[in-house]
Amino acid sequence: MKTLNKYNERITRMLRISALFFISIIFTSCESEDSISEDAYFTIEENPTGMNVGVNGEIKSFVVRSNRSWKIVGQEEVDWVKAFPAKGDDDGIFKIIVKENITFDARTTNFVFLVDGNEQPTLFRVDQEANVPFIVLDKAEEGISIASIGGNFSININANVQWTYTLSDGSWLTEAELSDNEIKLTSERNKGDERSATLIVKSSQYPNLDKQIIITQSAGNIILEENFNWLNYANAILYEYKGEERMDNWTAEEIAKGWTSTENTFTNNQKVIYGRKGFVKLGKTGYGGDLISRPLSSLDGATTVRVTFKAVPYQTKRGTKDDNILNVSVLGPGTTSINSLTIDNWPDYVADPECVEVWKSNTAKYEFTVTGATSETQIKLLGGDYYLKGVGAGKNRIFLDDIKVEIR
């Protein structure tokens, strides 16, 4: 019996050792399987090998499919093209960003792809076209209009050649400042009839490149003239307000134009007027805003003046209309011929989707007179009232442009 027990113990011990050995084999096998990694791969969707770019430059995105870290390296250092981001892990997206080519030479560069530090066999090539000589004057087609009171104004120039300029019939204009891309001029006050000058920009290297722009100054009886072309917020489509900028946030240069607005106490003293693309918008939902001119400083003594402007009432894309009352008044001396106007030239977004024709119509033009205006008088235009909640439609937004004040 004693011998049998010893035999059983030996058998049990052997079984335990066998079980442990079998378990160790299983774990070793699992570890071996885990240690076998997936084969490396790196591709760019659609397998591009490069891109051809025009003179204006381009930004193009590419999708990477990979299970390794990758990096994009230029074969040479250039400042006209770059990859961003230039590295990544696994799948990702990178962009090739090519700047405008203002030179007269075509240009080429190559990028190398490194995957886990190993250079791939295929290069990525970027070719860009050569440019041609050019001179572009901003607003050359429509020309530049300045008020009779005179002052400073600028002409923006984009050119890839050396240039000079001359003025024809422009003795009333003097140069204030000159840079590679801008001519700043100063105009004298005009006390007579409307007058104009021609500014000509040319290159001695390329005589056929000469460009010109007409500068027109209003007659002497026009003491204030504003087209808001210096505003460039949002876009011209009236119901699309994304990107418009409240006057509180305008630049110092824009504020220096002299226009201001009443701080609305119902909106934490905001100036509820918005800059758009070449015009302004009064008010927002629930609250009205006004536009106030600078003083009519060129007036000598009490004078009757005529105020003209263009206005369009606010209407949503679906046709919902705001209230459309524009209150007119002055700050300082003077009496207006009327106290308010009904702005009723509603936009037609089907016939005029870009909101261009609505400003050209005679129905967009409004006017009133001010008697007894002096050099201290300021014109004020208010959309409805400052607090509009519970009043009519609860909103009274109005667009304004092309304001002119002239002596009668």
C-alpha positions as CSV (number, residue, x, y, z in Angstrom):
1,M,0.0,0.0,0.0
2,K,2.8,2.3,0.9
3,T,4.5,1.5,-2.5
4,L,1.3,2.3,-4.3
5,N,1.0,5.7,-2.7
6,K,4.5,6.6,-3.7
7,Y,3.7,5.6,-7.3
8,N,0.6,7.8,-7.3
9,E,2.5,10.8,-6.0
10,R,5.2,10.3,-8.7
11,I,2.5,10.1,-11.4
12,T,0.8,13.3,-10.1
13,R,4.1,15.2,-10.0
14,M,4.8,14.2,-13.6
15,L,1.4,15.3,-14.7
16,R,1.9,18.7,-13.0
17,I,5.3,19.2,-14.8
18,S,3.7,18.2,-18.1
19,A,0.9,20.7,-17.6
20,L,3.3,23.5,-16.8
21,F,5.4,22.7,-19.8
22,F,2.3,22.7,-22.1
23,I,1.1,26.1,-20.7
24,S,4.6,27.6,-21.2
25,I,4.5,26.4,-24.8
26,I,1.1,28.1,-25.3
27,F,2.3,31.4,-23.9
28,T,5.5,31.2,-25.9
29,S,3.5,30.6,-29.0
30,C,1.2,33.6,-28.3
31,E,4.2,35.9,-27.7
32,S,5.7,34.7,-30.9
33,E,2.5,35.5,-32.8
34,D,2.3,39.0,-31.2
35,S,5.9,39.7,-32.1
36,I,5.2,39.2,-35.8
37,S,4.4,42.7,-37.1
38,E,2.3,43.7,-40.1
39,D,4.3,44.4,-43.3
40,A,5.1,48.1,-43.8
41,Y,3.1,49.9,-46.4
42,F,2.9,53.6,-47.7
43,T,0.7,54.9,-50.5
44,I,-0.8,58.2,-51.6
45,E,-4.3,57.9,-52.9
46,E,-4.5,57.8,-56.7
47,N,-0.7,57.4,-56.8
48,P,0.3,61.0,-57.8
49,T,3.9,61.6,-58.7
50,G,3.7,65.4,-58.8
51,M,1.6,68.4,-59.8
52,N,1.7,71.2,-62.4
53,V,0.8,74.6,-61.1
54,G,-0.1,77.9,-62.8
55,V,1.4,81.3,-62.0
56,N,-1.2,82.1,-59.4
57,G,-0.1,79.2,-57.1
58,E,-2.2,76.4,-55.6
59,I,-3.0,74.5,-52.5
60,K,-3.7,70.8,-53.0
61,S,-4.4,68.1,-50.5
62,F,-3.3,64.4,-50.6
63,V,-4.4,61.4,-48.6
64,V,-1.7,59.1,-47.1
65,R,-2.4,55.4,-46.3
66,S,0.3,54.0,-44.1
67,N,1.0,51.9,-41.0
68,R,4.4,53.6,-40.3
69,S,5.7,57.1,-39.5
70,W,6.4,59.2,-42.6
71,K,8.1,62.4,-43.5
72,I,8.3,64.7,-46.5
73,V,11.6,66.3,-47.2
74,G,12.5,68.8,-50.0
75,Q,15.5,67.9,-52.1
76,E,16.5,71.5,-52.0
77,E,15.6,74.6,-49.9
78,V,13.1,76.8,-51.7
79,D,10.7,79.4,-50.4
80,W,7.9,79.1,-53.0
81,V,6.5,75.7,-52.1
82,K,6.2,73.6,-48.9
83,A,4.5,70.5,-47.6
84,F,2.2,70.8,-44.6
85,P,2.2,69.0,-42.3
86,A,5.6,67.6,-43.3
87,K,5.3,64.4,-41.2
88,G,2.7,62.0,-39.8
89,D,2.0,58.6,-38.3
90,D,-0.1,56.1,-40.0
91,D,-3.0,57.4,-42.2
92,G,-3.1,61.2,-42.7
93,I,-3.5,64.2,-45.1
94,F,-0.8,66.6,-46.2
95,K,-1.0,69.7,-48.4
96,I,1.4,71.0,-51.1
97,I,1.3,74.8,-50.9
98,V,2.6,76.7,-53.9
99,K,3.0,80.5,-53.9
100,E,2.3,82.8,-56.8
101,N,5.1,83.0,-59.3
102,I,5.9,86.6,-60.0
103,T,9.1,85.8,-61.8
104,F,9.6,85.2,-65.5
105,D,11.2,81.8,-64.9
106,A,9.5,78.4,-64.7
107,R,10.5,76.6,-61.5
108,T,10.7,72.9,-60.4
109,T,11.5,71.1,-57.2
110,N,11.2,67.6,-55.8
111,F,10.1,66.1,-52.5
112,V,11.3,62.8,-51.0
113,F,9.1,60.5,-48.8
114,L,10.8,58.8,-45.9
115,V,8.9,55.9,-44.3
116,D,10.4,54.8,-40.9
117,G,13.5,56.7,-42.0
118,N,13.8,54.8,-45.3
119,E,13.6,56.8,-48.5
120,Q,10.9,55.7,-51.0
121,P,11.9,55.1,-54.6
122,T,9.5,57.6,-56.1
123,L,10.0,61.4,-56.0
124,F,7.1,63.9,-55.9
125,R,7.8,66.7,-58.4
126,V,6.3,70.2,-58.4
127,D,6.4,72.3,-61.6
128,Q,5.2,75.9,-61.8
129,E,4.7,78.0,-64.9
130,A,6.7,81.1,-65.6
131,N,4.9,84.4,-65.3
132,V,4.7,87.2,-67.8
133,P,5.4,90.9,-67.1
134,F,2.3,92.7,-65.6
135,I,1.1,95.9,-64.0
136,V,-2.4,95.8,-62.4
137,L,-4.0,99.0,-61.0
138,D,-6.8,98.4,-58.4
139,K,-10.1,99.8,-59.6
140,A,-8.7,100.9,-62.9
141,E,-11.9,100.3,-64.8
142,E,-14.2,102.3,-62.5
143,G,-11.7,105.0,-61.6
144,I,-11.3,106.8,-58.3
145,S,-13.8,109.4,-57.0
146,I,-12.8,111.8,-54.3
147,A,-14.8,114.5,-52.5
148,S,-14.4,118.2,-53.3
149,I,-13.0,118.8,-49.8
150,G,-9.9,116.8,-50.8
151,G,-7.5,114.9,-48.6
152,N,-5.4,111.7,-48.9
153,F,-6.2,108.6,-50.9
154,S,-4.3,105.6,-52.3
155,I,-3.9,103.7,-55.5
156,N,-2.9,100.0,-55.0
157,I,-0.5,98.5,-57.6
158,N,0.4,94.9,-58.2
159,A,3.4,94.5,-60.6
160,N,6.3,92.3,-61.2
161,V,8.3,94.9,-63.1
162,Q,10.0,98.2,-62.1
163,W,7.6,101.1,-62.7
164,T,7.1,104.8,-62.5
165,Y,4.1,107.0,-62.8
166,T,3.0,110.4,-64.2
167,L,0.0,112.6,-63.8
168,S,-1.9,114.3,-66.6
169,D,-3.9,117.4,-65.7
170,G,-3.2,116.7,-62.1
171,S,-1.7,119.9,-60.7
172,W,-4.1,119.7,-57.8
173,L,-2.6,116.4,-56.8
174,T,0.7,115.9,-54.9
175,E,2.5,112.7,-53.8
176,A,2.2,111.9,-50.1
177,E,4.0,108.6,-50.1
178,L,5.3,106.0,-52.5
179,S,6.1,102.2,-52.1
180,D,6.4,99.2,-54.3
181,N,2.7,98.5,-54.2
182,E,1.0,101.8,-53.4
183,I,0.8,105.4,-54.5
184,K,-0.6,107.8,-51.8
185,L,-1.7,111.1,-53.1
186,T,-3.1,114.3,-51.6
187,S,-5.8,116.3,-53.2
188,E,-6.4,120.0,-52.8
189,R,-9.9,121.2,-52.0
190,N,-12.0,121.9,-55.2
191,K,-13.8,125.2,-55.1
192,G,-15.0,125.0,-58.7
193,D,-16.5,122.5,-61.2
194,E,-15.8,118.8,-61.3
195,R,-12.3,118.0,-62.4
196,S,-10.3,114.9,-63.3
197,A,-6.7,113.8,-63.8
198,T,-5.2,110.7,-65.4
199,L,-2.5,108.7,-63.6
200,I,-0.3,106.6,-65.9
201,V,1.9,103.8,-64.6
202,K,4.5,102.4,-67.0
203,S,7.7,100.4,-67.2
204,S,10.8,101.5,-69.2
205,Q,11.6,97.8,-69.8
206,Y,8.2,97.0,-71.2
207,P,6.7,100.1,-72.8
208,N,3.5,98.2,-73.9
209,L,2.6,97.6,-70.3
210,D,1.5,101.1,-69.4
211,K,-1.7,101.3,-67.4
212,Q,-3.9,104.2,-66.4
213,I,-6.6,105.2,-64.0
214,I,-8.9,108.3,-64.0
215,I,-9.1,110.3,-60.8
216,T,-12.3,112.5,-60.5
217,Q,-12.9,115.1,-57.9
218,S,-16.4,116.3,-57.2
219,A,-17.5,119.9,-57.8
220,G,-16.9,122.4,-55.0
221,N,-20.5,122.4,-53.8
222,I,-20.2,118.8,-52.7
223,I,-18.8,118.9,-49.2
224,L,-19.1,115.2,-48.2
225,E,-19.1,112.1,-50.5
226,E,-18.8,108.5,-49.3
227,N,-19.0,105.2,-51.2
228,F,-17.6,103.0,-48.4
229,N,-15.3,101.2,-50.9
230,W,-12.7,101.0,-48.1
231,L,-15.0,98.5,-46.3
232,N,-14.4,94.8,-47.2
233,Y,-16.4,92.6,-44.8
234,A,-18.6,89.6,-45.6
235,N,-19.9,89.9,-49.2
236,A,-22.4,91.9,-51.3
237,I,-25.3,89.4,-50.9
238,L,-27.6,91.3,-48.5
239,Y,-29.0,88.4,-46.5
240,E,-25.6,86.7,-46.0
241,Y,-24.2,88.3,-42.9
242,K,-21.4,85.9,-41.9
243,G,-18.2,87.9,-41.7
244,E,-19.7,91.4,-41.3
245,E,-18.0,93.5,-38.7
246,R,-19.5,95.8,-36.1
247,M,-18.1,99.3,-36.0
248,D,-16.6,98.7,-32.5
249,N,-14.2,96.3,-34.2
250,W,-13.2,98.3,-37.3
251,T,-9.5,99.1,-37.8
252,A,-8.0,102.4,-36.8
253,E,-7.7,103.4,-40.4
254,E,-11.4,102.7,-41.0
255,I,-12.5,104.7,-37.9
256,A,-10.3,107.6,-39.1
257,K,-12.6,108.0,-42.1
258,G,-14.8,110.0,-39.7
259,W,-18.0,108.0,-39.5
260,T,-19.4,107.1,-36.1
261,S,-22.5,105.7,-34.3
262,T,-24.4,106.1,-31.1
263,E,-23.5,103.6,-28.4
264,N,-26.7,101.7,-27.8
265,T,-27.3,101.4,-24.0
266,F,-29.6,98.5,-24.6
267,T,-26.8,96.4,-26.0
268,N,-24.0,97.1,-23.5
269,N,-23.1,100.3,-25.4
270,Q,-22.3,98.6,-28.7
271,K,-22.3,100.6,-31.9
272,V,-24.9,98.6,-33.7
273,I,-23.7,99.3,-37.3
274,Y,-21.9,96.8,-39.4
275,G,-19.4,97.0,-42.2
276,R,-20.1,95.0,-45.3
277,K,-18.5,94.8,-48.7
278,G,-18.6,98.5,-49.9
279,F,-21.7,99.5,-47.8
280,V,-23.0,99.5,-44.2
281,K,-25.9,97.9,-42.4
282,L,-27.8,99.6,-39.6
283,G,-29.1,97.5,-36.7
284,K,-29.6,93.9,-35.7
285,T,-32.5,91.8,-34.4
286,G,-34.2,93.6,-31.5
287,Y,-32.0,96.7,-31.7
288,G,-31.5,99.6,-34.0
289,G,-28.3,101.4,-35.0
290,D,-27.4,104.7,-36.5
291,L,-24.8,106.2,-38.8
292,I,-23.4,109.7,-37.9
293,S,-21.3,111.7,-40.3
294,R,-18.3,113.8,-39.4
295,P,-19.0,117.6,-39.0
296,L,-19.6,119.5,-42.3
297,S,-16.4,121.5,-41.5
298,S,-16.1,123.2,-44.9
299,L,-19.3,125.2,-44.5
300,D,-19.0,128.9,-43.8
301,G,-22.0,130.1,-41.8
302,A,-25.6,128.8,-41.9
303,T,-26.2,127.0,-45.2
304,T,-28.8,124.8,-46.8
305,V,-27.5,121.5,-47.9
306,R,-29.0,118.5,-49.8
307,V,-28.3,115.0,-48.5
308,T,-28.6,112.1,-51.0
309,F,-27.9,108.4,-50.4
310,K,-28.9,104.9,-51.5
311,A,-30.7,102.6,-49.1
312,V,-32.1,99.0,-49.2
313,P,-34.3,97.4,-46.5
314,Y,-33.5,94.0,-45.0
315,Q,-35.3,91.0,-46.3
316,T,-34.3,87.3,-45.6
317,K,-33.6,84.9,-48.4
318,R,-37.1,83.4,-47.9
319,G,-38.7,86.8,-48.2
320,T,-39.4,87.8,-44.6
321,K,-39.3,91.5,-44.3
322,D,-38.0,93.8,-41.5
323,D,-39.7,97.0,-40.7
324,N,-38.3,99.7,-43.0
325,I,-38.3,103.1,-41.3
326,L,-35.2,105.3,-41.6
327,N,-35.3,108.3,-39.2
328,V,-33.2,111.3,-40.3
329,S,-31.9,114.1,-38.1
330,V,-28.8,116.2,-37.4
331,L,-26.5,116.7,-34.4
332,G,-25.7,120.4,-33.9
333,P,-27.3,123.3,-35.9
334,G,-29.8,122.7,-38.7
335,T,-33.3,121.4,-39.4
336,T,-34.1,118.5,-41.7
337,S,-36.9,118.8,-44.2
338,I,-38.4,115.5,-43.1
339,N,-38.1,113.3,-39.9
340,S,-38.2,109.9,-41.5
341,L,-38.3,107.9,-44.7
342,T,-39.9,104.6,-45.7
343,I,-37.3,102.5,-47.5
344,D,-39.4,100.3,-49.7
345,N,-37.2,99.2,-52.7
346,W,-37.2,95.5,-51.6
347,P,-34.5,93.3,-53.1
348,D,-35.4,90.5,-55.5
349,Y,-33.0,87.6,-54.8
350,V,-34.3,85.6,-57.8
351,A,-33.8,88.2,-60.4
352,D,-30.8,89.7,-58.7
353,P,-29.0,86.9,-56.7
354,E,-25.7,88.8,-56.4
355,C,-27.5,92.0,-55.1
356,V,-26.0,94.3,-57.7
357,E,-29.0,95.6,-59.6
358,V,-30.9,96.6,-56.4
359,W,-28.3,99.4,-55.8
360,K,-28.6,100.7,-59.4
361,S,-32.3,101.3,-59.4
362,N,-33.7,104.8,-59.1
363,T,-35.9,103.4,-56.3
364,A,-32.8,103.0,-54.2
365,K,-32.1,106.8,-54.1
366,Y,-33.4,108.9,-51.3
367,E,-32.9,112.5,-50.2
368,F,-33.7,115.3,-47.8
369,T,-32.4,118.8,-47.1
370,V,-31.0,120.5,-44.0
371,T,-31.5,124.2,-43.5
372,G,-29.2,126.2,-41.3
373,A,-26.4,123.7,-41.4
374,T,-23.0,124.9,-40.2
375,S,-19.5,123.6,-39.8
376,E,-20.6,121.8,-36.6
377,T,-23.6,120.0,-38.2
378,Q,-23.5,116.2,-38.4
379,I,-26.0,114.1,-40.4
380,K,-27.6,111.1,-38.5
381,L,-29.5,108.2,-40.0
382,L,-31.2,105.7,-37.7
383,G,-32.9,102.4,-38.5
384,G,-36.2,102.6,-36.6
385,D,-35.3,103.0,-32.9
386,Y,-32.6,101.8,-30.5
387,Y,-34.9,99.3,-28.8
388,L,-37.1,97.3,-31.1
389,K,-38.2,94.2,-29.1
390,G,-42.0,94.0,-29.3
391,V,-42.2,96.8,-31.8
392,G,-43.6,95.8,-35.2
393,A,-41.4,93.1,-36.7
394,G,-38.9,93.6,-33.9
395,K,-36.1,94.5,-36.3
396,N,-35.4,97.4,-38.6
397,R,-32.2,96.7,-40.5
398,I,-31.3,99.0,-43.4
399,F,-28.3,99.0,-45.8
400,L,-26.8,102.4,-46.8
401,D,-24.3,103.5,-49.5
402,D,-23.2,106.4,-51.7
403,I,-23.9,109.3,-49.3
404,K,-23.4,112.8,-50.6
405,V,-23.9,116.2,-49.1
406,E,-23.9,119.2,-51.4
407,I,-24.6,122.9,-51.0
408,R,-27.9,124.0,-52.5
